[in-house]
C-alpha cells in the first residue's frame, strides 16, 4: 500500500553533537505524505533537536534531510515549505491576532483580499473567530496556542511541525486541543510531525510513533504496535505501565519467568535463550480463588485509580507485579493469577552482560573505561587488546563516588520484579549495566568497582 | 511629630537640591546684569536670547550643541542596538567579557575619556572640530544605548526570531519586522539618554573641540564665566534647558511605567 513516491520527508544518517555530547546518532526515518508522526521520548532524547533540524534552525553534522526528492539540508529555514508551532507559542507581541496570522502571507506578497479570506478561515478553523483585533498578550495560553496554530496553517505548508504545543496547557484544555488537532489533521490532509514526551498524547494522536532515547530511534510503529509489541525494555517501560521481567525462552511457544513456565505465542528465539518479558498490568487476571490459578501471590497494596484499582502483588516466588483490575482485593489476602499466552510479550535481550574493550597493562592489570582494574592472570600479556565481560550483578556500586575505580551517574532505572536494572553512565561516556537490590535514584553519582575475580577476559582478535 | 520631622527633612533636602536652579529660573525673569539683583519682572532676557542681536555666538553654541546631540544620539542608537543584538547572541564567557568591556567606558571618569580621545585624535593627525566632537560623543554614548537595549532583548521570547524565519522572513526582514519593533522602547530610551548625555557633556567636549572657534553650550559658558561675569542671557537659557531635560525625564519615566504595566497584564 505504501508507495515509494509517497514519502514526503526522508531522513538519512542524520547525526548531531553539541560539545562532544552526541544528541542525534545516525537517524533514519521516512515520513509519508499526510501522516501524523510523533517523535516521542524523555527530555534530552534528541526529539526536539531532530524537529529543529527539519525546520532548518539547526544544521546536522552529517546526514541529509530530503523533502520531495530534494536535499534541503542546506536550505535556510525561511525557504523551507514547512511551518512550525512552538512550545511557547512565539507570537509577535507587537502585532494583533490578525497581523500575527497574516505575517507569513504578507511576506509572500499574497493579495490583500485573499489574505483577509485566508486569515478568517484559519481563525474559524481554530475556533477564534472575532478575535482578530485582540492584542495577543491579552489572550490565555490556550488561545495563544490556537493563534500560533492558525499562523502556521494559514500558509498551507506541506508539513506542519509541532514542538510540544500542548505542554504548557492544563489537562482539560490539553485533552480538548488533542481532539481538535486530530480533526485539523484530517481536514487539512497535510503531514504533521509532532514532538512530545507524553506517551498517552502520542498514542492518542499519531498514525506513527517514533520512540527515541539517547539520540537513537528505539522503535517506529503504529500506536498499537508500540504498545503491544515493544521491541525493547526501554520502549516497554516508557509506553504505558508494564511489568518487565527477566525470562528464558525454553523452546518455541514456551517461556519461563517469575519461577513458572508459561505458554506463549512467540517463536524463533531458539532453545534456552535469555529474554525480557513484558506483561501489561491490565493483562494479568486476578481472582480470589488461589487453588486453580497459574500462580499465586499476596496483595501488598491496592490503590483506587478512577476506572480501575492498581495493586502490587508479591508472587509465590518473590517477584513483585503491578496489576490493574476493576475489582479491589484486600491487602494481605492471597490471590490467584493467570496470563493469556497472547498477552505475554517476549523481547530479545539487548545484552546479557557488560562488554568492554580493554588493554592489558600487566599480567594482573587491565585498562577498561579509561581506568585500571586488577584482574586474575588469564594468559593475556602486557599490551594485548582484550574483551572484558562483567555480569550485571557483579558490578558494585558505592555511595561515595571517590571510592570506586570509575565514577558514574545513574541514568536509567528499570524495575524487573525482584531487582533493579540500572544504566550507569561513566565520566568517560561509557555505559555500565548493573543488577542490584539496592534502591538508587536517577541522577545519583556513584563509584563503580568490580572485584578481580569477576572480570572475564578474552583476547581480542 | 515623627511625620513632621520626616516631612521637613524631605523638603529641606529637595530645597537644597533645587535651590540653585530655582534661583536661576526666578532671576531669568528680570533684566539685572548681575545675578541677585531684582529689577522687576521682565521677559526681555528671553527675547534677547532668541533675537540673536546681542549674542550671536551664544545662538551658534546652542545650535552646535543640539545638532551634535542629535547626530551623536542617532548614530549611537544604531550602533548600540546592533551591538546589543550581537552581544545577546553570544554565549558564556565571551558574552561576559564583552558586557564587561561595554561597562568600563561608563564607569571611566569623563575627564580620562576626554584626554584619551584628545591624544588619539592628535596622534592620528585629525584636525579637531565639529567632526571630532561628534565622534567622541558617539563613543561615550554607545555603551549606554547597549545597556538600555539589552533588557528588552532578554525579555524577548527567543523563539520569535525563529518563528519569523519559519514564516518565510529573511534574517534581514526578521530584524526589521520583529526584532526592532520588540526592542524599540529600549532604543528610544537609549536615544533620549544619549541625547541628554551629549547636551550635558563638558569634559569630553573641551578636549576634542579644537581651537577653530567652535563652541558648544558648555564650553561657551565656561569661557564666558572665565572672561568675568556671566552673560545675563544664560539665565533664561539654563531655565529652558532644565525644563527640556525635565520633560525628557518625565517622558522616559512615563514610558517605563507604561511598559511595566503592560508586562503585568500579560
Interface residues (C-beta under 8 A of the other chain):
Chain A: X55 X56 X57 X76 X77 X78 X79 X82 X83 X84 X86 X87 X88 X89 X90 X91 X92 X93 X94 X103 X104 X107 X108 X137 X138 X151 X152 X155
Chain B: X157 X159 X160 X162 X163 X164 X165 X166 X167 X168 X169 X170 X171 X173 X177 X178 X181 X182 X262 X265 X266
